[in-house]
Amino acid sequence: MFIHEAIKEAIDTTSTIRQKSWRECEIEFILTDPIAMCIKGKQPTFWNPTPNDLMADDWEVVE
């Protein structure tokens, strides 16, 4: 799904999102304002998406 679809679904279920290709890296995005990137075992940092991130269609909701 596209990022806007994943965000909409995640907000409804208070979940996080990630790209499927990032599963192994254990990267998830917390829908705060601004969006925070969370890597397992590290402090969250703010995320600045690239055009490729915004156009990707492999976003998923992580519950």
PDB file of N, CA, C and O in Angstrom, chain B, residues numbered from 101:
ATOM      1  N   MET B 101       0.846  -1.174   0.000  1.00  0.00           N
ATOM      2  CA  MET B 101       0.000   0.000   0.000  1.00  0.00           C
ATOM      3  C   MET B 101       0.888   1.233   0.000  1.00  0.00           C
ATOM      4  O   MET B 101       2.059   1.169   0.374  1.00  0.00           O
ATOM      5  N   PHE B 102       0.325   2.345  -0.418  1.00  0.00           N
ATOM      6  CA  PHE B 102       1.070   3.597  -0.434  1.00  0.00           C
ATOM      7  C   PHE B 102       1.109   4.191   0.978  1.00  0.00           C
ATOM      8  O   PHE B 102       0.302   3.830   1.836  1.00  0.00           O
ATOM      9  N   ILE B 103       2.052   5.101   1.205  1.00  0.00           N
ATOM     10  CA  ILE B 103       2.277   5.637   2.545  1.00  0.00           C
ATOM     11  C   ILE B 103       1.024   6.303   3.106  1.00  0.00           C
ATOM     12  O   ILE B 103       0.743   6.159   4.296  1.00  0.00           O
ATOM     13  N   HIS B 104       0.267   7.025   2.290  1.00  0.00           N
ATOM     14  CA  HIS B 104      -0.931   7.687   2.826  1.00  0.00           C
ATOM     15  C   HIS B 104      -1.980   6.673   3.266  1.00  0.00           C
ATOM     16  O   HIS B 104      -2.729   6.927   4.210  1.00  0.00           O
ATOM     17  N   GLU B 105      -2.040   5.527   2.592  1.00  0.00           N
ATOM     18  CA  GLU B 105      -2.980   4.477   2.993  1.00  0.00           C
ATOM     19  C   GLU B 105      -2.534   3.829   4.306  1.00  0.00           C
ATOM     20  O   GLU B 105      -3.353   3.554   5.182  1.00  0.00           O
ATOM     21  N   ALA B 106      -1.230   3.592   4.430  1.00  0.00           N
ATOM     22  CA  ALA B 106      -0.701   2.991   5.661  1.00  0.00           C
ATOM     23  C   ALA B 106      -0.885   3.927   6.845  1.00  0.00           C
ATOM     24  O   ALA B 106      -1.242   3.488   7.938  1.00  0.00           O
ATOM     25  N   ILE B 107      -0.643   5.216   6.629  1.00  0.00           N
ATOM     26  CA  ILE B 107      -0.816   6.188   7.712  1.00  0.00           C
ATOM     27  C   ILE B 107      -2.269   6.232   8.168  1.00  0.00           C
ATOM     28  O   ILE B 107      -2.549   6.231   9.367  1.00  0.00           O
ATOM     29  N   LYS B 108      -3.178   6.271   7.224  1.00  0.00           N
ATOM     30  CA  LYS B 108      -4.609   6.321   7.573  1.00  0.00           C
ATOM     31  C   LYS B 108      -5.005   5.106   8.409  1.00  0.00           C
ATOM     32  O   LYS B 108      -5.696   5.247   9.418  1.00  0.00           O
ATOM     33  N   GLU B 109      -4.573   3.915   7.995  1.00  0.00           N
ATOM     34  CA  GLU B 109      -4.900   2.697   8.731  1.00  0.00           C
ATOM     35  C   GLU B 109      -4.218   2.671  10.097  1.00  0.00           C
ATOM     36  O   GLU B 109      -4.823   2.259  11.087  1.00  0.00           O
ATOM     37  N   ALA B 110      -2.967   3.107  10.152  1.00  0.00           N
ATOM     38  CA  ALA B 110      -2.217   3.094  11.413  1.00  0.00           C
ATOM     39  C   ALA B 110      -2.796   4.058  12.433  1.00  0.00           C
ATOM     40  O   ALA B 110      -2.818   3.757  13.627  1.00  0.00           O
ATOM     41  N   ILE B 111      -3.259   5.196  11.984  1.00  0.00           N
ATOM     42  CA  ILE B 111      -3.869   6.169  12.898  1.00  0.00           C
ATOM     43  C   ILE B 111      -5.122   5.574  13.531  1.00  0.00           C
ATOM     44  O   ILE B 111      -5.366   5.754  14.724  1.00  0.00           O
ATOM     45  N   ASP B 112      -5.911   4.870  12.736  1.00  0.00           N
ATOM     46  CA  ASP B 112      -7.141   4.264  13.254  1.00  0.00           C
ATOM     47  C   ASP B 112      -6.868   3.182  14.295  1.00  0.00           C
ATOM     48  O   ASP B 112      -7.697   2.945  15.174  1.00  0.00           O
ATOM     49  N   THR B 113      -5.708   2.523  14.201  1.00  0.00           N
ATOM     50  CA  THR B 113      -5.400   1.416  15.115  1.00  0.00           C
ATOM     51  C   THR B 113      -4.249   1.733  16.062  1.00  0.00           C
ATOM     52  O   THR B 113      -3.775   0.851  16.778  1.00  0.00           O
ATOM     53  N   THR B 114      -3.795   2.988  16.072  1.00  0.00           N
ATOM     54  CA  THR B 114      -2.636   3.432  16.861  1.00  0.00           C
ATOM     55  C   THR B 114      -1.447   2.479  16.703  1.00  0.00           C
ATOM     56  O   THR B 114      -0.869   2.008  17.682  1.00  0.00           O
ATOM     57  N   SER B 115      -1.104   2.213  15.448  1.00  0.00           N
ATOM     58  CA  SER B 115       0.010   1.324  15.113  1.00  0.00           C
ATOM     59  C   SER B 115       1.147   2.134  14.501  1.00  0.00           C
ATOM     60  O   SER B 115       1.041   3.351  14.349  1.00  0.00           O
ATOM     61  N   THR B 116       2.232   1.452  14.152  1.00  0.00           N
ATOM     62  CA  THR B 116       3.341   2.067  13.443  1.00  0.00           C
ATOM     63  C   THR B 116       3.320   1.580  12.002  1.00  0.00           C
ATOM     64  O   THR B 116       2.545   0.688  11.656  1.00  0.00           O
ATOM     65  N   ILE B 117       4.169   2.160  11.161  1.00  0.00           N
ATOM     66  CA  ILE B 117       4.255   1.740   9.766  1.00  0.00           C
ATOM     67  C   ILE B 117       5.710   1.479   9.400  1.00  0.00           C
ATOM     68  O   ILE B 117       6.624   1.928  10.091  1.00  0.00           O
ATOM     69  N   ARG B 118       5.917   0.747   8.304  1.00  0.00           N
ATOM     70  CA  ARG B 118       7.255   0.528   7.759  1.00  0.00           C
ATOM     71  C   ARG B 118       7.114   0.063   6.318  1.00  0.00           C
ATOM     72  O   ARG B 118       6.039  -0.338   5.871  1.00  0.00           O
ATOM     73  N   GLN B 119       8.226   0.129   5.613  1.00  0.00           N
ATOM     74  CA  GLN B 119       8.263  -0.461   4.286  1.00  0.00           C
ATOM     75  C   GLN B 119       8.610  -1.935   4.449  1.00  0.00           C
ATOM     76  O   GLN B 119       9.434  -2.290   5.291  1.00  0.00           O
ATOM     77  N   LYS B 120       7.991  -2.788   3.655  1.00  0.00           N
ATOM     78  CA  LYS B 120       8.237  -4.227   3.754  1.00  0.00           C
ATOM     79  C   LYS B 120       9.714  -4.548   3.610  1.00  0.00           C
ATOM     80  O   LYS B 120      10.214  -5.468   4.257  1.00  0.00           O
ATOM     81  N   SER B 121      10.412  -3.807   2.778  1.00  0.00           N
ATOM     82  CA  SER B 121      11.834  -4.062   2.555  1.00  0.00           C
ATOM     83  C   SER B 121      12.689  -3.733   3.777  1.00  0.00           C
ATOM     84  O   SER B 121      13.868  -4.085   3.813  1.00  0.00           O
ATOM     85  N   TRP B 122      12.111  -3.056   4.786  1.00  0.00           N
ATOM     86  CA  TRP B 122      12.861  -2.686   5.984  1.00  0.00           C
ATOM     87  C   TRP B 122      12.599  -3.620   7.161  1.00  0.00           C
ATOM     88  O   TRP B 122      13.049  -3.335   8.270  1.00  0.00           O
ATOM     89  N   ARG B 123      11.892  -4.715   6.958  1.00  0.00           N
ATOM     90  CA  ARG B 123      11.586  -5.646   8.054  1.00  0.00           C
ATOM     91  C   ARG B 123      12.862  -6.137   8.737  1.00  0.00           C
ATOM     92  O   ARG B 123      12.950  -6.142   9.965  1.00  0.00           O
ATOM     93  N   GLU B 124      13.843  -6.547   7.947  1.00  0.00           N
ATOM     94  CA  GLU B 124      15.078  -7.095   8.511  1.00  0.00           C
ATOM     95  C   GLU B 124      15.859  -6.064   9.312  1.00  0.00           C
ATOM     96  O   GLU B 124      16.564  -6.421  10.256  1.00  0.00           O
ATOM     97  N   CYS B 125      15.743  -4.793   8.951  1.00  0.00           N
ATOM     98  CA  CYS B 125      16.454  -3.724   9.654  1.00  0.00           C
ATOM     99  C   CYS B 125      15.750  -3.331  10.947  1.00  0.00           C
ATOM    100  O   CYS B 125      16.311  -2.611  11.773  1.00  0.00           O
ATOM    101  N   GLU B 126      14.521  -3.808  11.118  1.00  0.00           N
ATOM    102  CA  GLU B 126      13.688  -3.502  12.283  1.00  0.00           C
ATOM    103  C   GLU B 126      13.482  -2.002  12.441  1.00  0.00           C
ATOM    104  O   GLU B 126      13.590  -1.451  13.537  1.00  0.00           O
ATOM    105  N   ILE B 127      13.178  -1.352  11.308  1.00  0.00           N
ATOM    106  CA  ILE B 127      12.868   0.077  11.297  1.00  0.00           C
ATOM    107  C   ILE B 127      11.355   0.232  11.229  1.00  0.00           C
ATOM    108  O   ILE B 127      10.693  -0.392  10.400  1.00  0.00           O
ATOM    109  N   GLU B 128      10.815   1.073  12.111  1.00  0.00           N
ATOM    110  CA  GLU B 128       9.391   1.403  12.098  1.00  0.00           C
ATOM    111  C   GLU B 128       9.249   2.903  12.272  1.00  0.00           C
ATOM    112  O   GLU B 128      10.152   3.568  12.778  1.00  0.00           O
ATOM    113  N   PHE B 129       8.112   3.427  11.851  1.00  0.00           N
ATOM    114  CA  PHE B 129       7.854   4.852  11.949  1.00  0.00           C
ATOM    115  C   PHE B 129       6.686   5.090  12.890  1.00  0.00           C
ATOM    116  O   PHE B 129       5.614   4.502  12.744  1.00  0.00           O
ATOM    117  N   ILE B 130       6.916   5.961  13.854  1.00  0.00           N
ATOM    118  CA  ILE B 130       5.903   6.332  14.835  1.00  0.00           C
ATOM    119  C   ILE B 130       5.224   7.598  14.326  1.00  0.00           C
ATOM    120  O   ILE B 130       5.899   8.566  13.975  1.00  0.00           O
ATOM    121  N   LEU B 131       3.912   7.597  14.283  1.00  0.00           N
ATOM    122  CA  LEU B 131       3.170   8.706  13.692  1.00  0.00           C
ATOM    123  C   LEU B 131       2.981   9.844  14.680  1.00  0.00           C
ATOM    124  O   LEU B 131       1.873  10.122  15.141  1.00  0.00           O
ATOM    125  N   THR B 132       4.090  10.491  14.991  1.00  0.00           N
ATOM    126  CA  THR B 132       4.080  11.699  15.803  1.00  0.00           C
ATOM    127  C   THR B 132       4.193  12.881  14.859  1.00  0.00           C
ATOM    128  O   THR B 132       4.229  12.697  13.642  1.00  0.00           O
ATOM    129  N   ASP B 133       4.248  14.070  15.386  1.00  0.00           N
ATOM    130  CA  ASP B 133       4.402  15.250  14.549  1.00  0.00           C
ATOM    131  C   ASP B 133       5.674  15.980  14.948  1.00  0.00           C
ATOM    132  O   ASP B 133       5.654  16.666  15.971  1.00  0.00           O
ATOM    133  N   PRO B 134       6.769  15.883  14.222  1.00  0.00           N
ATOM    134  CA  PRO B 134       6.996  15.164  12.971  1.00  0.00           C
ATOM    135  C   PRO B 134       7.129  13.659  13.198  1.00  0.00           C
ATOM    136  O   PRO B 134       7.263  13.199  14.332  1.00  0.00           O
ATOM    137  N   ILE B 135       7.091  12.911  12.112  1.00  0.00           N
ATOM    138  CA  ILE B 135       7.176  11.444  12.173  1.00  0.00           C
ATOM    139  C   ILE B 135       8.545  11.034  12.715  1.00  0.00           C
ATOM    140  O   ILE B 135       9.572  11.574  12.303  1.00  0.00           O
ATOM    141  N   ALA B 136       8.549  10.084  13.634  1.00  0.00           N
ATOM    142  CA  ALA B 136       9.791   9.600  14.237  1.00  0.00           C
ATOM    143  C   ALA B 136      10.151   8.233  13.669  1.00  0.00           C
ATOM    144  O   ALA B 136       9.287   7.373  13.502  1.00  0.00           O
ATOM    145  N   MET B 137      11.433   8.042  13.373  1.00  0.00           N
ATOM    146  CA  MET B 137      11.936   6.763  12.901  1.00  0.00           C
ATOM    147  C   MET B 137      12.524   6.027  14.097  1.00  0.00           C
ATOM    148  O   MET B 137      13.342   6.575  14.835  1.00  0.00           O
ATOM    149  N   CYS B 138      12.104   4.795  14.277  1.00  0.00           N
ATOM    150  CA  CYS B 138      12.541   4.008  15.420  1.00  0.00           C
ATOM    151  C   CYS B 138      13.260   2.757  14.916  1.00  0.00           C
ATOM    152  O   CYS B 138      12.682   1.943  14.196  1.00  0.00           O
ATOM    153  N   ILE B 139      14.526   2.617  15.303  1.00  0.00           N
ATOM    154  CA  ILE B 139      15.314   1.433  14.978  1.00  0.00           C
ATOM    155  C   ILE B 139      15.514   0.669  16.274  1.00  0.00           C
ATOM    156  O   ILE B 139      15.901   1.255  17.286  1.00  0.00           O
ATOM    157  N   LYS B 140      15.254  -0.632  16.257  1.00  0.00           N
ATOM    158  CA  LYS B 140      15.297  -1.437  17.473  1.00  0.00           C
ATOM    159  C   LYS B 140      16.607  -1.200  18.237  1.00  0.00           C
ATOM    160  O   LYS B 140      17.699  -1.297  17.678  1.00  0.00           O
ATOM    161  N   GLY B 141      16.467  -0.892  19.512  1.00  0.00           N
ATOM    162  CA  GLY B 141      17.607  -0.701  20.393  1.00  0.00           C
ATOM    163  C   GLY B 141      18.210   0.691  20.369  1.00  0.00           C
ATOM    164  O   GLY B 141      19.204   0.938  21.051  1.00  0.00           O
ATOM    165  N   LYS B 142      17.635   1.610  19.599  1.00  0.00           N
ATOM    166  CA  LYS B 142      18.170   2.969  19.514  1.00  0.00           C
ATOM    167  C   LYS B 142      17.080   3.983  19.818  1.00  0.00           C
ATOM    168  O   LYS B 142      15.892   3.668  19.749  1.00  0.00           O
ATOM    169  N   GLN B 143      17.485   5.197  20.153  1.00  0.00           N
ATOM    170  CA  GLN B 143      16.542   6.275  20.418  1.00  0.00           C
ATOM    171  C   GLN B 143      15.851   6.692  19.115  1.00  0.00           C
ATOM    172  O   GLN B 143      16.491   6.720  18.063  1.00  0.00           O
ATOM    173  N   PRO B 144      14.564   7.013  19.171  1.00  0.00           N
ATOM    174  CA  PRO B 144      13.875   7.495  17.965  1.00  0.00           C
ATOM    175  C   PRO B 144      14.503   8.798  17.463  1.00  0.00           C
ATOM    176  O   PRO B 144      14.963   9.622  18.253  1.00  0.00           O
ATOM    177  N   THR B 145      14.516   8.969  16.155  1.00  0.00           N
ATOM    178  CA  THR B 145      14.975  10.205  15.528  1.00  0.00           C
ATOM    179  C   THR B 145      13.892  10.672  14.563  1.00  0.00           C
ATOM    180  O   THR B 145      13.037   9.889  14.149  1.00  0.00           O
ATOM    181  N   PHE B 146      13.934  11.934  14.214  1.00  0.00           N
ATOM    182  CA  PHE B 146      12.952  12.443  13.270  1.00  0.00           C
ATOM    183  C   PHE B 146      13.337  12.037  11.862  1.00  0.00           C
ATOM    184  O   PHE B 146      14.520  11.924  11.540  1.00  0.00           O
ATOM    185  N   TRP B 147      12.341  11.820  11.029  1.00  0.00           N
ATOM    186  CA  TRP B 147      12.531  11.261   9.698  1.00  0.00           C
ATOM    187  C   TRP B 147      12.246  12.299   8.629  1.00  0.00           C
ATOM    188  O   TRP B 147      11.251  13.021   8.695  1.00  0.00           O
ATOM    189  N   ASN B 148      13.120  12.364   7.656  1.00  0.00           N
ATOM    190  CA  ASN B 148      12.939  13.232   6.494  1.00  0.00           C
ATOM    191  C   ASN B 148      12.818  12.316   5.278  1.00  0.00           C
ATOM    192  O   ASN B 148      13.839  11.878   4.748  1.00  0.00           O
ATOM    193  N   PRO B 149      11.596  12.011   4.817  1.00  0.00           N
ATOM    194  CA  PRO B 149      11.414  11.040   3.737  1.00  0.00           C
ATOM    195  C   PRO B 149      11.982  11.532   2.407  1.00  0.00           C
ATOM    196  O   PRO B 149      11.982  12.727   2.113  1.00  0.00           O
ATOM    197  N   THR B 150      12.456  10.590   1.628  1.00  0.00           N
ATOM    198  CA  THR B 150      12.933  10.883   0.281  1.00  0.00           C
ATOM    199  C   THR B 150      11.760  10.770  -0.699  1.00  0.00           C
ATOM    200  O   THR B 150      10.723  10.207  -0.347  1.00  0.00           O
ATOM    201  N   PRO B 151      11.903  11.290  -1.905  1.00  0.00           N
ATOM    202  CA  PRO B 151      10.841  11.097  -2.895  1.00  0.00           C
ATOM    203  C   PRO B 151      10.549   9.611  -3.126  1.00  0.00           C
ATOM    204  O   PRO B 151       9.390   9.235  -3.303  1.00  0.00           O
ATOM    205  N   ASN B 152      11.572   8.770  -3.127  1.00  0.00           N
ATOM    206  CA  ASN B 152      11.351   7.324  -3.302  1.00  0.00           C
ATOM    207  C   ASN B 152      10.528   6.740  -2.158  1.00  0.00           C
ATOM    208  O   ASN B 152       9.682   5.875  -2.384  1.00  0.00           O
ATOM    209  N   ASP B 153      10.769   7.206  -0.927  1.00  0.00           N
ATOM    210  CA  ASP B 153       9.964   6.747   0.218  1.00  0.00           C
ATOM    211  C   ASP B 153       8.495   7.103   0.008  1.00  0.00           C
ATOM    212  O   ASP B 153       7.610   6.289   0.269  1.00  0.00           O
ATOM    213  N   LEU B 154       8.242   8.309  -0.460  1.00  0.00           N
ATOM    214  CA  LEU B 154       6.870   8.779  -0.621  1.00  0.00           C
ATOM    215  C   LEU B 154       6.145   8.110  -1.785  1.00  0.00           C
ATOM    216  O   LEU B 154       4.918   8.011  -1.772  1.00  0.00           O
ATOM    217  N   MET B 155       6.884   7.652  -2.785  1.00  0.00           N
ATOM    218  CA  MET B 155       6.261   7.011  -3.946  1.00  0.00           C
ATOM    219  C   MET B 155       6.187   5.489  -3.822  1.00  0.00           C
ATOM    220  O   MET B 155       5.515   4.842  -4.624  1.00  0.00           O
ATOM    221  N   ALA B 156       6.867   4.907  -2.831  1.00  0.00           N
ATOM    222  CA  ALA B 156       6.887   3.447  -2.670  1.00  0.00           C
ATOM    223  C   ALA B 156       5.487   2.903  -2.415  1.00  0.00           C
ATOM    224  O   ALA B 156       4.656   3.567  -1.796  1.00  0.00           O
ATOM    225  N   ASP B 157       5.236   1.700  -2.892  1.00  0.00           N
ATOM    226  CA  ASP B 157       3.928   1.075  -2.680  1.00  0.00           C
ATOM    227  C   ASP B 157       4.015  -0.172  -1.810  1.00  0.00           C
ATOM    228  O   ASP B 157       3.130  -1.027  -1.843  1.00  0.00           O
ATOM    229  N   ASP B 158       5.104  -0.270  -1.021  1.00  0.00           N
ATOM    230  CA  ASP B 158       5.278  -1.449  -0.171  1.00  0.00           C
ATOM    231  C   ASP B 158       5.197  -1.113   1.319  1.00  0.00           C
ATOM    232  O   ASP B 158       5.826  -1.779   2.141  1.00  0.00           O
ATOM    233  N   TRP B 159       4.429  -0.087   1.665  1.00  0.00           N
ATOM    234  CA  TRP B 159       4.242   0.272   3.071  1.00  0.00           C
ATOM    235  C   TRP B 159       3.259  -0.690   3.725  1.00  0.00           C
ATOM    236  O   TRP B 159       2.324  -1.178   3.091  1.00  0.00           O
ATOM    237  N   GLU B 160       3.493  -0.950   5.012  1.00  0.00           N
ATOM    238  CA  GLU B 160       2.588  -1.838   5.761  1.00  0.00           C
ATOM    239  C   GLU B 160       2.419  -1.300   7.167  1.00  0.00           C
ATOM    240  O   GLU B 160       3.263  -0.562   7.674  1.00  0.00           O
ATOM    241  N   VAL B 161       1.327  -1.679   7.780  1.00  0.00           N
ATOM    242  CA  VAL B 161       1.022  -1.331   9.165  1.00  0.00           C
ATOM    243  C   VAL B 161       1.584  -2.413  10.071  1.00  0.00           C
ATOM    244  O   VAL B 161       1.423  -3.604   9.805  1.00  0.00           O
ATOM    245  N   VAL B 162       2.249  -1.991  11.149  1.00  0.00           N
ATOM    246  CA  VAL B 162       2.823  -2.919  12.129  1.00  0.00           C
ATOM    247  C   VAL B 162       2.020  -2.771  13.411  1.00  0.00           C
ATOM    248  O   VAL B 162       2.012  -1.702  14.022  1.00  0.00           O
ATOM    249  N   GLU B 163       1.356  -3.822  13.814  1.00  0.00           N
ATOM    250  CA  GLU B 163       0.518  -3.736  15.021  1.00  0.00           C
ATOM    251  C   GLU B 163       1.222  -4.309  16.226  1.00  0.00           C
ATOM    252  O   GLU B 163       0.662  -4.317  17.322  1.00  0.00           O
TER     253      GLU B 163
END
